[in-house]
Amino acid sequence: MNPTQINIEEVERLTQIAAREGTATLIAVVFIILVMPFLWIQFNRINKTLINIDRNTKGYISDEALKNVLEIYISDIRNKEQSYIYNKIEKNQLAEYYEGYIENNILNRGLAQVNEKREALISLTTYNNVNQFRSITEKNLTYHISKIKKVFSEELARESIDYENLKSVTNREMELFE
């Protein structure tokens, strides 16, 4: 065989091999390109799940320390709410602006304090504990403020407001809240 002669059969055989290998490579590349977004989505889901598991199982502070912190936070909310209500009673603003203060301000201030404490708790404990604290505290605070509101409305209906009675009811309900 002379170097200038081309063996057609050999070229054809090599072309078939190249075509077969090229097609296989093309199919593999197309498959990888099509599967990558699906794998990326799955990876992100697994990663988020692992992050949530890590967040919810990480030991921040001991249960006993957490209990002490929660007691302090609840006591702080109680004291601020009670002081606010007492202040409004002493200024007679609760009678004058009954709906504004009882319906809105008192409860909203309390819920804002709960959210403030919730934010502070995030660095101390798990999200489950934080959300449970918020849920229970908001429910209890709403309940006790509604009881205070009921007494205020009864006092206003009688048109003889006993401010000492209002203070004692506030104190009792805030003690029960705490």
DRENBAKE-121619 format. One line per 4 residues: for each residue y, z, x of N, C-alpha, C. Coordinates in Angstrom, 2 decimals, padded with zeros to 5 digits. Atoms other than C-alpha are relative to their C-alpha. Example, Ala and Ser with C-alpha at 12.3 -4.5 7.8 and 13.67 -1.06 7.14 Angstrom:
BEGIN
-001.19,000.00,000.89,-004.50,007.80,012.30,001.20,000.00,000.90 ~ -001.19,-000.06,-000.82,-001.06,007.14,013.67,001.09,000.73,-000.77
//
This chain:
BEGIN
-001.16,000.00,000.84,000.00,000.00,000.00,001.23,000.00,000.90 ~ -001.17,000.19,-000.81,003.21,-001.06,001.42,001.16,000.79,-000.61 ~ -001.04,-000.88,000.49,006.31,001.15,001.18,000.92,-000.66,-001.02 ~ -000.90,000.65,000.94,008.21,-001.44,-000.79,-000.67,-000.24,-001.34
000.71,000.19,001.26,005.53,-001.72,-003.44,000.02,001.29,-000.80 ~ -000.01,-001.15,000.88,005.72,000.57,-006.39,-001.29,-000.03,-000.81 ~ 001.23,-000.10,000.78,002.55,001.77,-007.95,000.41,000.42,-001.42 ~ -000.43,-000.21,001.36,003.34,001.48,-011.66,-000.80,001.11,-000.67
000.86,-001.02,000.61,000.41,003.65,-012.68,000.40,001.40,000.46 ~ -000.41,-001.32,-000.54,001.50,006.46,-010.38,001.34,000.43,-000.59 ~ -001.31,-000.31,000.57,005.10,006.31,-011.65,-000.16,000.39,-001.46 ~ 000.22,-000.31,001.41,003.88,006.28,-015.24,-000.64,001.38,-000.17
000.65,-001.31,000.05,001.64,009.30,-014.62,001.00,001.11,000.30 ~ -001.01,-000.98,-000.34,004.49,011.21,-012.96,001.05,000.14,-001.11 ~ -000.96,-000.02,001.11,006.84,010.26,-015.82,-000.57,000.81,-001.16 ~ 000.63,-000.75,001.08,004.37,011.64,-018.35,-000.02,001.50,000.31
-000.01,-001.42,-000.40,004.06,014.89,-016.39,001.41,000.57,-000.14 ~ -001.39,-000.46,000.09,007.86,015.20,-016.14,000.43,000.13,-001.45 ~ -000.37,-000.06,001.41,008.28,014.45,-019.83,-000.65,001.21,-000.67 ~ 000.71,-001.13,000.58,005.64,017.01,-020.77,000.63,001.32,000.46
-000.61,-001.22,-000.54,007.15,019.67,-018.49,001.44,000.16,-000.50 ~ -001.38,-000.04,000.50,010.70,018.80,-019.58,000.06,000.42,-001.46 ~ 000.06,-000.37,001.41,009.77,019.07,-023.24,-000.33,001.48,-000.14 ~ 000.38,-001.41,000.04,008.13,022.44,-022.64,001.20,000.87,000.39
-001.18,-000.75,-000.44,011.21,023.65,-020.77,001.08,-000.02,-001.08 ~ -001.00,000.13,001.06,013.52,022.34,-023.51,-000.36,000.90,-001.19 ~ 000.44,-000.85,001.10,011.46,024.08,-026.20,000.19,001.47,000.35 ~ -000.16,-001.39,-000.42,011.49,027.33,-024.21,001.49,000.41,-000.03
-001.43,-000.29,-000.03,015.28,027.16,-023.71,000.56,000.10,-001.42 ~ -000.47,-000.02,001.39,015.94,026.34,-027.39,-000.50,001.28,-000.70 ~ 000.56,-001.22,000.60,013.62,029.19,-028.47,000.77,001.24,000.45 ~ -000.74,-001.15,-000.53,015.40,031.68,-026.21,001.41,000.04,-000.58
-001.35,000.05,000.55,018.81,030.54,-027.44,000.00,000.42,-001.47 ~ 000.08,-000.35,001.42,017.73,030.90,-031.08,-000.38,001.46,-000.22 ~ 000.49,-001.37,000.17,016.05,034.29,-030.60,000.99,001.04,000.55 ~ -000.93,-000.96,-000.62,018.83,035.91,-028.51,000.88,000.75,-001.00
-000.83,-000.76,000.96,021.18,036.75,-031.45,-000.84,001.03,-000.78 ~ 000.87,-000.92,000.72,018.27,038.32,-033.36,-000.35,001.20,000.88 ~ 000.34,-001.09,-000.92,017.23,040.35,-030.31,001.22,000.89,000.27 ~ -001.24,-000.76,-000.23,020.85,041.40,-029.72,000.28,000.93,-001.17
-000.21,-000.82,001.20,021.17,042.64,-033.32,-001.01,001.16,-000.01 ~ 001.02,-001.06,-000.03,017.90,044.57,-033.01,000.31,001.05,001.07 ~ -000.35,-000.93,-001.09,018.99,046.07,-029.70,001.14,000.92,-000.44 ~ -001.13,-000.81,000.46,022.29,047.24,-031.24,-000.43,001.02,-001.05
000.50,-000.94,001.00,020.49,048.81,-034.20,-000.75,001.16,000.66 ~ 000.77,-001.03,-000.69,018.10,050.67,-031.93,000.94,000.91,000.80 ~ -000.97,-000.76,-000.78,021.00,051.73,-029.70,000.79,000.97,-000.89 ~ -000.74,-000.87,000.92,022.99,053.10,-032.68,-000.89,001.15,-000.48
000.93,-001.03,000.44,019.93,054.97,-033.90,-000.19,001.05,001.09 ~ 000.18,-000.93,-001.11,019.40,056.50,-030.47,001.25,000.86,000.22 ~ -001.25,-000.76,-000.16,023.07,057.50,-030.25,000.09,001.06,-001.09 ~ -000.02,-000.98,001.10,022.84,059.18,-033.69,-000.99,001.12,000.24
001.00,-001.03,-000.30,019.66,060.98,-032.70,000.53,000.93,001.10 ~ -000.55,-000.80,-001.10,021.33,062.12,-029.48,001.10,000.93,-000.51 ~ -001.09,-000.80,000.54,024.42,063.30,-031.36,-000.52,001.16,-000.85 ~ 000.48,-000.99,000.96,022.42,065.15,-033.98,-001.00,000.99,000.58
000.95,-000.94,-000.58,020.00,066.84,-031.62,000.54,000.68,001.25 ~ -000.58,-000.59,-001.20,022.28,067.67,-028.72,000.39,001.45,-000.28 ~ -000.36,-001.41,000.18,022.65,071.42,-028.30,001.38,000.25,000.55 ~ -001.37,-000.23,-000.44,026.35,072.15,-028.19,000.20,001.48,000.32
-000.09,-001.44,-000.22,026.58,075.90,-028.68,-001.15,000.64,-000.78 ~ 001.12,-000.67,000.66,024.00,078.43,-029.80,000.31,000.24,-001.48 ~ -000.18,-000.26,001.43,023.46,079.13,-033.49,000.83,001.25,-000.25 ~ -000.75,-001.25,000.16,024.81,082.65,-033.09,001.49,-000.22,000.29
-001.40,000.29,-000.34,027.98,081.40,-031.39,000.65,-000.85,-001.09 ~ -000.51,000.85,001.08,028.37,078.74,-034.07,000.32,000.83,-001.24 ~ -000.23,-000.88,001.15,028.05,081.37,-036.78,001.30,000.79,000.18 ~ -001.24,-000.75,-000.28,030.81,083.43,-035.12,001.23,-000.89,-000.13
-001.13,000.93,000.09,033.08,080.38,-034.84,000.29,-000.31,-001.47 ~ -000.19,000.31,001.43,032.50,079.51,-038.51,000.64,001.16,-000.74 ~ -000.61,-001.17,000.64,033.34,083.06,-039.57,001.49,000.07,000.31 ~ -001.42,-000.02,-000.39,036.60,082.87,-037.62,000.76,-001.10,-000.74
-000.67,001.12,000.68,037.44,079.46,-039.11,000.20,000.29,-001.48 ~ -000.10,-000.31,001.43,036.70,080.59,-042.67,001.05,001.09,-000.22 ~ -000.98,-001.08,000.11,038.72,083.77,-042.14,001.42,-000.55,000.17 ~ -001.31,000.60,-000.24,041.62,081.69,-040.80,000.47,-000.79,-001.23
-000.34,000.76,001.21,041.52,079.36,-043.82,000.40,000.97,-001.12 ~ -000.27,-000.99,001.05,041.39,082.36,-046.15,001.38,000.64,000.20 ~ -001.28,-000.68,-000.26,044.33,084.13,-044.47,001.19,-000.92,-000.23 ~ -001.11,000.95,000.19,046.51,081.01,-044.44,000.22,-000.30,-001.48
-000.12,000.27,001.44,045.75,080.23,-048.08,000.59,001.19,-000.74 ~ -000.48,-001.20,000.69,046.30,083.79,-049.20,001.48,000.24,000.31 ~ -001.41,-000.18,-000.38,049.57,084.06,-047.26,000.89,-001.00,-000.73 ~ -000.77,001.04,000.67,050.77,080.79,-048.76,000.18,000.35,-001.48
-000.08,-000.35,001.42,049.95,081.91,-052.32,000.90,001.23,-000.19 ~ -000.84,-001.21,000.08,051.50,085.37,-051.76,001.48,-000.37,000.15 ~ -001.36,000.43,-000.25,054.63,083.71,-050.40,000.59,-000.67,-001.25 ~ -000.48,000.69,001.21,054.92,081.52,-053.50,000.14,000.98,-001.16
-000.11,-001.02,001.06,054.28,084.51,-055.81,001.29,000.79,000.20 ~ -001.19,-000.82,-000.28,057.00,086.56,-054.09,001.29,-000.76,-000.27 ~ -001.21,000.80,000.26,059.47,083.69,-054.42,000.05,-000.50,-001.44 ~ 000.12,000.43,001.40,058.42,083.16,-058.07,-000.13,-001.52,-000.15
000.10,001.46,000.07,057.78,079.54,-057.24,-001.24,-000.45,-000.76 ~ 001.21,000.41,000.72,054.31,079.54,-058.78,000.28,-000.12,-001.49 ~ -000.35,000.09,001.42,055.78,080.20,-062.21,000.89,-001.21,-000.25 ~ -000.95,001.10,000.17,058.57,077.67,-061.73,-000.66,-001.36,000.19
000.61,001.29,-000.32,056.48,074.91,-060.18,-001.51,000.09,-000.11 ~ 001.42,-000.28,000.20,053.10,075.85,-061.60,-000.90,-001.18,000.38 ~ 000.90,001.13,-000.22,051.52,072.41,-061.64,000.07,-000.52,001.43 ~ -000.15,000.52,-001.36,052.95,071.27,-058.34,-000.71,000.84,001.04
000.60,-000.86,-001.02,051.78,074.29,-056.38,-001.48,000.24,-000.22 ~ 001.41,-000.36,000.21,048.51,075.21,-058.03,-000.88,-001.24,-000.05 ~ 000.83,001.21,000.14,047.24,071.77,-058.97,-000.09,-000.77,001.32 ~ -000.02,000.87,-001.18,048.27,070.10,-055.73,000.11,000.76,001.32
-000.31,-000.55,-001.32,049.81,072.08,-052.90,-001.03,000.98,000.53 ~ 000.90,-001.06,-000.49,047.51,075.10,-052.69,-001.35,-000.60,000.39 ~ 001.31,000.59,-000.31,044.28,073.12,-052.89,000.11,-001.00,001.15 ~ -000.14,001.00,-001.07,045.55,070.28,-050.69,000.20,000.65,001.37
-000.18,-000.70,-001.28,046.72,072.71,-048.00,-001.33,000.57,000.49 ~ 001.30,-000.55,-000.36,043.32,074.40,-048.07,-000.95,-001.07,000.51 ~ 000.89,001.09,-000.42,041.43,071.10,-047.83,000.46,-000.59,001.34 ~ -000.50,000.47,-001.30,043.70,070.01,-044.98,-000.44,000.94,001.12
000.48,-000.97,-001.00,042.79,073.22,-043.14,-001.49,-000.17,000.27 ~ 001.45,000.23,-000.19,039.09,072.55,-043.75,-000.20,-001.21,000.90 ~ 000.13,001.19,-000.84,039.51,069.08,-042.24,000.41,000.27,001.44 ~ -000.45,-000.40,-001.34,041.39,070.58,-039.30,-001.13,000.72,000.74
001.11,-000.75,-000.60,038.52,072.99,-038.67,-001.19,-000.92,000.26 ~ 001.10,000.97,-000.16,036.00,070.16,-039.15,000.19,-000.77,001.30 ~ -000.28,000.75,-001.23,037.70,068.18,-036.38,-000.25,000.86,001.24 ~ 000.23,-000.91,-001.13,037.58,071.22,-034.09,-001.49,000.24,000.22
001.44,-000.26,-000.11,033.88,071.71,-034.85,-000.78,-001.15,000.62 ~ 000.74,001.18,-000.47,032.90,068.17,-033.85,-000.43,000.15,001.46 ~ 000.36,-000.15,-001.42,032.94,069.09,-030.17,-000.95,001.16,000.24 ~ 000.82,-001.19,-000.18,030.94,072.27,-030.79,-001.43,-000.14,-000.52
001.32,000.05,000.63,027.99,071.22,-032.95,-000.30,-001.40,-000.50 ~ 000.44,001.32,000.46,026.13,068.34,-034.59,000.80,-000.44,-001.22 ~ -000.69,000.55,001.16,027.58,066.04,-037.21,-000.58,000.55,-001.30 ~ 000.62,-000.56,001.20,025.08,067.37,-039.73,000.59,001.37,-000.32
-000.57,-001.34,000.20,026.36,070.93,-039.24,001.47,-000.09,-000.43 ~ -001.42,000.15,000.31,029.99,069.78,-039.35,000.17,-000.45,-001.45 ~ -000.12,000.51,001.36,029.51,067.83,-042.57,-000.45,001.02,-001.03 ~ 000.47,-001.06,000.89,027.58,070.68,-044.13,001.08,001.08,-000.16
-001.10,-000.97,000.03,030.38,073.11,-043.21,001.11,-000.49,-000.92 ~ -001.10,000.57,000.80,032.98,070.80,-044.73,-000.36,-000.01,-001.48 ~ 000.42,000.11,001.40,031.03,070.21,-047.92,-000.03,001.36,-000.69 ~ 000.12,-001.34,000.60,030.23,073.87,-048.58,001.36,000.67,-000.11
-001.31,-000.66,-000.01,033.70,075.12,-047.62,000.92,-000.60,-001.05 ~ -000.87,000.65,001.00,035.53,072.53,-049.74,-000.42,000.38,-001.41 ~ 000.50,-000.33,001.34,033.30,073.25,-052.73,000.39,001.44,-000.37 ~ -000.34,-001.40,000.27,033.82,077.02,-052.45,001.50,000.20,-000.16
-001.45,-000.15,000.07,037.55,076.75,-051.82,000.51,-000.55,-001.33 ~ -000.41,000.60,001.27,037.99,074.43,-054.80,-000.35,000.92,-001.17 ~ 000.44,-000.89,001.07,036.01,076.80,-057.00,000.90,001.23,-000.12 ~ -000.78,-001.24,000.05,037.95,079.94,-056.05,001.47,-000.27,-000.33
-001.38,000.33,000.37,041.32,078.23,-056.29,000.08,-000.33,-001.48 ~ -000.01,000.27,001.44,040.36,077.02,-059.77,-000.03,001.31,-000.79 ~ 000.01,-001.31,000.67,039.62,080.65,-060.70,001.40,000.64,000.05 ~ -001.36,-000.52,-000.12,043.05,081.70,-059.38,000.91,-000.75,-000.98
-000.81,000.83,000.89,044.61,078.81,-061.31,-000.18,000.43,-001.45 ~ 000.28,-000.42,001.38,042.94,079.99,-064.52,000.80,001.27,-000.34 ~ -000.76,-001.24,000.25,044.50,083.45,-064.18,001.50,-000.30,-000.05 ~ -001.42,000.36,000.03,047.90,081.93,-063.38,000.35,-000.63,-001.34
-000.30,000.67,001.27,047.71,079.74,-066.48,-000.03,001.00,-001.16 ~ 000.02,-001.04,001.04,046.74,082.76,-068.64,001.27,000.84,000.04 ~ -001.24,-000.78,-000.15,049.70,084.71,-067.23,001.19,-000.79,-000.55 ~ -001.11,000.82,000.46,052.04,081.82,-067.93,-000.03,-000.17,-001.52
000.12,000.16,001.45,050.67,081.39,-071.47,000.52,001.25,-000.73 ~ -000.47,-001.26,000.61,051.46,085.06,-072.23,001.51,000.19,000.19 ~ -001.43,-000.07,-000.33,054.94,084.54,-070.81,000.43,001.36,000.53 ~ -000.33,-001.26,-000.69,054.74,087.93,-069.11,-000.83,000.02,001.28
000.73,000.18,-001.25,053.80,087.34,-065.53,-000.06,001.32,000.76 ~ 000.23,-001.22,-000.79,052.29,090.33,-063.73,-000.34,-000.45,001.43 ~ 000.18,000.53,-001.35,052.78,089.39,-060.10,-000.99,000.81,000.81 ~ 000.99,-000.82,-000.72,050.71,092.32,-058.84,-001.41,-000.41,-000.39
001.30,000.48,000.46,047.81,091.13,-060.97,-000.35,-001.32,000.67 ~ 000.23,001.29,-000.65,048.23,087.64,-059.55,-000.40,000.19,001.47 ~ 000.35,-000.28,-001.39,048.13,089.05,-056.04,-001.42,000.56,000.12 ~ 001.35,-000.59,-000.08,045.01,091.10,-056.75,-001.07,-001.05,-000.30
000.95,001.09,000.30,043.26,088.08,-058.31,-000.13,-000.91,001.21 ~ 000.02,000.85,-001.20,044.24,085.98,-055.30,-000.81,000.65,001.10 ~ 000.72,-000.73,-001.03,042.96,088.65,-052.94,-001.50,000.01,-000.28 ~ 001.43,-000.06,000.37,039.67,089.01,-054.85,-000.67,-001.36,000.21
000.59,001.34,-000.12,039.03,085.25,-055.00,-000.08,-000.44,001.46 ~ 000.03,000.39,-001.41,039.91,084.75,-051.35,-001.05,000.80,000.76 ~ 001.10,-000.80,-000.60,037.55,087.62,-050.40,-001.34,-000.63,-000.34 ~ 001.26,000.63,000.42,034.79,085.95,-052.42,-000.20,-001.33,000.72
000.10,001.25,-000.76,035.59,082.64,-050.72,-000.49,000.27,001.41 ~ 000.36,-000.30,-001.40,035.30,084.24,-047.30,-001.41,000.53,000.08
//
